[in-house]
Amino acid sequence: MASALRPAILRHALGAPASTRALTTSALPAFRAHHLAQRSPLALQRATFQTSTKRAILPALPQVIRGTVNDPVTVRDADPTHGSYHWTFERILSAGLIPITLAPFAAGSLSPVLDGALIGMIIVHSYIGFESIITDYLPKWRVPITRRILEWGNVLAVFVVGWGYYEFETNDVGLTEGIKRIWRAGSSSSSSSSSSSLTS
């Protein structure tokens, strides 16, 4: 703690009036010399850090004022589907994912209906999350083409992932059983190797 406070104390002492500065510097000549010897590498590090190049993802736009300062602010019409209803649906969906994810593993049931509900909720939850990222970081007025491409890509991903889940459910073991087999894969191989070593 004391070593961290020394530079601040010295700067305060050197910025003090002449009578106080003479007393402080004469009382601590070794401390002052030690601090000045360490000062140049620190200044060099700061200069190196501050002169690093800036890499902006989206460059800053020209500062343009649209209209005048006396123009009224445009306020959109209130719509509960764009506000509270949408927010409530997202929270219910997020909270509902917790029990429906744990239920198959806790109860041990392999119901296709439960698997389908889990898959549907995961797809909708992921779609809403990616849609929020696109809406927040890519405004229509700035990057309209990129925004439209990513919105359609998000919709396409829903269909591709949904089709993949459907194939996995109907032609394979299903999501819950697949996760169980992956979870037990390491333990079964280690137990079989240990049993084979015991028999030999």
Secondary structure, 3 states (H helix, E strand, C coil): CHHHHHHHHHHHHHCCCHHHHHHHHHHCHHHHHHHHHHHHHHHHHHHHHHCCCCCCCCCCCCCCCCCCCCCCCCCCCCCHHHCHHHHHHHHHHHHHHHHHHHHHHHHCCCCHHHHHHHHHHHHHHHHHHHHHHHHHHCCCCCCHHHHHHHHHHHHHHHHHHHHHHHHHHHHCCCHHHHHHHHHHHHHHHHHHHHHHHHHC
